[in-house]
């Protein structure tokens, strides 16, 4: 079981988050995913991380682990075949009360 840290390094011109894994995480059953906000990213906080479609690969769902990070665990039961899920990160920009969204993907290998 591996730990994957995804650093949020910025916000692009379309309001999508710039992620250290380019928005595609590859994981295995039981892995831990940590989203970490870089101090110079322009992101104040994450307000939620939720699934959009497909199979919910997280068990339990991601939760805040500190003021600048969230953590989620991949379901410990491996999927029968490769699964790719699009999920949403809701976030606040520094100095802005509007909630923005970004939709990266996570692939779980069997």
TARA-V712340 format. One record per backbone hydrogen bond with DSSP energy under -1.0 kcal/mol. CO is the residue of the C=O (numbers start at 1). NH is the residue of the N-H. E is the energy in kcal/mol with one decimal. If there is no record, write none. Layout:
<<CO;NH;E> <CO;NH;E>>
This chain:
<<2;32;-2.5> <4;34;-3.1> <6;36;-2.7> <7;20;-1.9> <8;38;-2.3> <10;18;-3.0> <12;15;-1.9> <16;12;-3.1> <18;9;-2.6> <18;10;-1.0> <19;22;-2.0> <21;24;-1.5> <23;105;-2.7> <25;107;-3.4> <27;109;-2.4> <28;31;-2.1> <31;74;-3.2> <32;4;-3.2> <33;72;-2.6> <34;6;-3.6> <35;70;-1.9> <36;8;-3.2> <38;41;-1.8> <42;94;-2.4> <45;92;-2.6> <48;90;-2.8> <50;88;-3.6> <57;75;-3.2> <63;71;-2.9> <66;69;-1.1> <68;37;-2.9> <69;65;-2.2> <69;66;-1.6> <70;35;-2.4> <71;63;-2.4> <72;33;-3.4> <73;59;-2.7> <83;108;-3.3> <85;106;-2.3> <86;52;-2.4> <86;53;-1.1> <88;50;-2.1> <89;102;-1.4> <90;47;-2.8> <90;48;-1.3> <91;100;-3.0> <92;44;-2.9> <92;45;-1.3> <93;96;-1.8> <100;91;-2.7> <102;89;-3.0> <104;87;-2.2> <105;25;-2.3> <106;85;-2.9> <107;27;-3.3> <108;83;-2.3>>
